[in-house]
Amino acid sequence: MVDIIIPTYGQEEHTVKCFKSILANTKPDYRLIWIDNGSKAESRAKAMADFLPHKNRLPVWCSANLGFVKGVNLGLKISTKIMDVGAEYVVIANNDIVVSPSWLERMLATFQAYPRIGALGPVTSNQHASPQWWQEAYKEIGTIAPPENFGTLTSESKSAFLQHRYSGQKLDVKMLCFFCTVFRREVFDKLGFLDERLGVGLGDDNDFSMRMTKAGYELAVALDAYVDHNHRTTFKAVYTHDEIKEIQKQNKDILIEKHGKII
């Protein structure tokens, strides 16, 4: 069993695409935990039709917007503390992703091949300045990069190409972006949840990545797994550019206080 935790706040057009893609492209047993952070009733209703077909599902309605960090933590508490049947793996994901065929199977296979890995992320086309951006990922390992038109292919074509060329390969990294990250459940049992001092989010993935590394876990990108991501869709809808910059500044200070650096 894998628990997939997705916090949302409005943006139902993205949530619908996300839920549809998970249903179509996820074969292992999974439970979809939908944490809705106080969206309007009509927003929830529009996404509900594509949530109900998931066999194992749990909707959680919050009366206010908890933000990404507290929303994720609520899902983690339900997954690791409340449910009778615990999942061996936990996925933290944004609602503005679209997963591709075999995305989860390939990452689970990588976990099984490398027992020291605590968290894995997929490759994406929209995560610039990150080792998960496809142009950076394959440059790092010094292998033949995908063709220049890779970013214009459909998700299905990207997935098939990566499986054919990079099956079972990984890229070790120091930090993962939590737009779609798979964790061993034991990580949260040992380290606890995301740091709620980081407020609505931004920097939470940096912080937890460093906590995992200090605890001896390895982090990696599964080079044969692909997920589309629309970067910061909800943040941009809720906060202005200046507000996002201020949140980043505040959280940067917290990270430096905790770790002495930022990765």
C-alpha positions in Angstrom: 0.0 0.0 0.0 1.1 3.5 -0.9 -0.5 6.6 0.6 -0.7 9.6 -1.8 -1.2 12.9 0.0 -2.4 15.9 -2.0 -3.3 19.2 -0.3 -5.4 21.6 -2.4 -6.8 25.1 -2.2 -9.0 25.9 -5.2 -7.4 25.4 -8.6 -9.9 22.6 -9.2 -9.0 22.5 -12.9 -5.6 21.2 -12.0 -6.9 18.9 -9.2 -9.2 17.2 -11.8 -6.3 16.5 -14.2 -4.2 15.3 -11.3 -6.8 12.9 -10.0 -7.5 11.6 -13.5 -3.9 10.9 -14.2 -3.3 9.1 -10.9 -6.3 6.8 -11.6 -5.2 6.1 -15.1 -1.5 5.5 -14.5 -1.1 4.1 -11.0 -1.2 0.3 -10.7 0.1 -0.5 -7.2 -2.4 -0.5 -4.3 -2.7 3.1 -3.2 -4.8 5.2 -0.9 -5.5 8.8 -2.1 -5.7 11.2 0.8 -7.2 14.5 -0.3 -6.6 17.4 2.1 -8.7 20.3 1.0 -7.6 23.6 2.6 -10.9 25.4 2.8 -11.7 25.6 -0.9 -15.2 26.9 -1.9 -17.9 24.2 -2.0 -18.2 24.5 -5.8 -14.5 24.0 -6.2 -14.6 20.7 -4.2 -17.7 19.6 -6.1 -16.0 19.9 -9.4 -13.0 17.8 -8.3 -15.2 15.2 -6.5 -16.3 13.4 -9.6 -12.7 12.5 -10.4 -11.9 11.6 -6.8 -14.7 9.1 -6.2 -13.5 6.5 -8.8 -10.4 5.9 -6.7 -11.0 2.6 -4.8 -9.2 3.6 -1.6 -9.8 7.3 -0.9 -10.0 9.6 2.1 -11.2 13.2 1.8 -10.4 15.6 4.6 -12.2 19.0 4.5 -10.5 21.8 6.4 -12.4 24.9 7.3 -9.5 27.3 6.5 -6.4 27.3 4.3 -3.7 25.6 6.4 -1.1 26.1 3.7 1.0 23.4 2.2 3.1 22.4 5.2 0.3 22.0 7.7 -1.9 20.4 5.0 0.8 17.8 4.3 1.4 17.2 8.0 -2.3 16.6 8.5 -2.2 14.0 5.8 1.0 12.4 7.3 -0.7 12.2 10.7 -3.6 10.4 9.2 -1.3 8.1 7.2 1.2 7.2 9.9 -0.8 7.7 13.2 -4.5 7.0 12.6 -5.1 4.5 9.8 -5.2 0.9 10.9 -3.3 -0.3 7.8 0.0 1.6 7.5 1.4 2.2 4.1 5.1 1.3 3.5 5.5 4.3 1.2 4.1 7.8 1.3 3.8 10.3 -1.6 3.7 14.0 -1.0 2.4 15.7 -4.1 1.0 19.0 -5.4 -2.3 19.1 -7.1 -0.8 20.7 -10.2 1.0 17.6 -11.4 0.0 15.1 -14.1 1.6 11.7 -13.6 2.6 9.5 -16.5 2.4 5.7 -17.1 4.3 3.5 -14.5 5.5 6.6 -12.6 5.1 4.9 -9.2 6.1 1.4 -10.2 9.4 2.7 -11.5 10.2 4.6 -8.3 9.2 1.7 -6.1 11.5 -0.5 -8.1 14.4 1.9 -7.5 13.6 1.9 -3.7 13.9 -1.9 -3.7 17.2 -1.8 -5.6 18.7 0.8 -3.3 17.7 0.2 0.4 19.6 3.3 1.7 17.4 5.7 -0.3 14.8 7.4 1.9 13.1 9.6 -0.7 12.8 9.6 -4.5 11.6 12.2 -7.0 10.7 12.0 -10.7 12.1 13.9 -13.7 10.0 16.8 -14.9 10.0 19.5 -17.7 9.2 22.5 -15.5 11.6 22.7 -12.6 14.4 24.9 -13.8 17.6 25.2 -11.7 16.8 21.8 -10.2 18.4 18.4 -10.8 14.9 17.1 -11.5 14.6 19.3 -14.6 15.3 16.9 -17.4 18.0 19.0 -19.0 19.9 19.1 -15.8 19.4 15.5 -14.6 20.9 13.8 -17.6 23.8 16.3 -17.8 24.7 15.5 -14.2 25.2 11.8 -14.8 27.1 12.4 -18.0 24.9 10.2 -20.2 23.3 10.8 -23.5 20.6 13.4 -22.9 17.0 13.1 -24.3 16.5 14.8 -27.6 16.1 18.6 -27.7 12.3 18.2 -28.5 11.8 16.1 -25.4 10.0 19.0 -23.6 7.4 19.1 -26.4 6.5 15.4 -26.3 3.3 14.1 -24.6 3.7 12.8 -21.0 3.1 9.2 -22.4 5.9 9.6 -24.9 8.3 11.1 -22.4 7.6 8.2 -20.0 8.1 5.6 -22.7 11.3 7.2 -23.8 12.8 7.4 -20.3 11.9 3.8 -19.5 13.5 2.6 -22.7 16.8 4.5 -22.3 17.2 4.9 -18.5 15.4 2.0 -16.9 16.5 1.5 -13.3 19.0 4.4 -13.3 19.1 7.1 -10.6 20.8 10.4 -9.9 21.9 10.9 -6.3 21.0 14.4 -5.1 21.2 16.5 -1.9 17.7 18.0 -2.2 14.3 17.0 -3.7 11.5 19.4 -4.7 8.3 18.2 -3.0 6.0 18.6 -6.0 5.9 14.8 -6.2 8.1 12.9 -3.8 7.9 9.3 -2.6 9.2 8.5 0.9 9.7 5.3 2.9 7.2 5.5 5.7 10.0 4.9 8.2 11.5 8.3 7.4 8.5 10.1 9.1 8.5 7.6 12.0 12.1 8.5 12.7 12.3 12.2 11.8 8.7 13.5 12.4 6.9 15.7 9.9 7.5 19.0 8.1 8.6 22.0 10.1 5.5 24.1 10.6 7.6 27.2 11.5 7.9 27.4 7.7 4.3 28.6 7.5 2.5 28.1 4.3 5.5 26.6 2.6 8.6 27.4 0.5 11.8 25.9 1.9 10.1 23.0 3.6 11.6 20.7 1.0 15.1 22.1 1.6 14.7 21.7 5.3 13.4 18.1 5.2 16.0 17.1 2.6 18.8 18.3 5.0 17.2 16.5 7.9 17.1 13.3 6.0 20.7 13.6 4.9 21.9 14.3 8.4 20.0 11.1 9.5 21.9 9.0 7.0 19.3 8.7 4.3 20.1 9.0 0.6 18.0 11.1 -1.8 17.7 10.4 -5.5 15.9 11.2 -8.8 14.5 8.2 -10.6 15.6 8.9 -14.1 13.1 6.6 -15.7 10.0 8.2 -14.0 8.3 11.3 -15.4 5.7 13.7 -14.0 4.4 16.9 -15.5 4.4 19.9 -13.0 2.9 23.4 -13.3 5.2 25.2 -10.9 3.6 27.0 -7.9 0.2 27.2 -9.4 -1.6 27.7 -6.1 1.0 30.0 -4.6 0.8 32.3 -7.6 -3.0 32.4 -7.3 -3.0 33.2 -3.6 0.1 35.5 -3.1 1.6 38.3 -5.1 5.1 38.2 -6.3 6.3 40.4 -3.5 4.5 38.3 -0.9 6.2 35.2 -2.2 9.6 36.9 -2.0 8.9 37.9 1.6 7.8 34.3 2.5 11.0 33.0 0.9 13.1 35.6 2.9 11.5 34.7 6.2 11.9 30.9 5.6 15.5 31.4 4.4 16.3 32.9 7.8 14.8 29.9 9.6 16.8 27.5 7.5 20.0 29.3 8.1 19.3 29.3 11.9 18.5 25.6 11.8 21.2 24.3 9.4 23.7 27.1 8.9 23.1 26.9 5.2 20.6 26.2 2.5 20.8 23.6 -0.2 
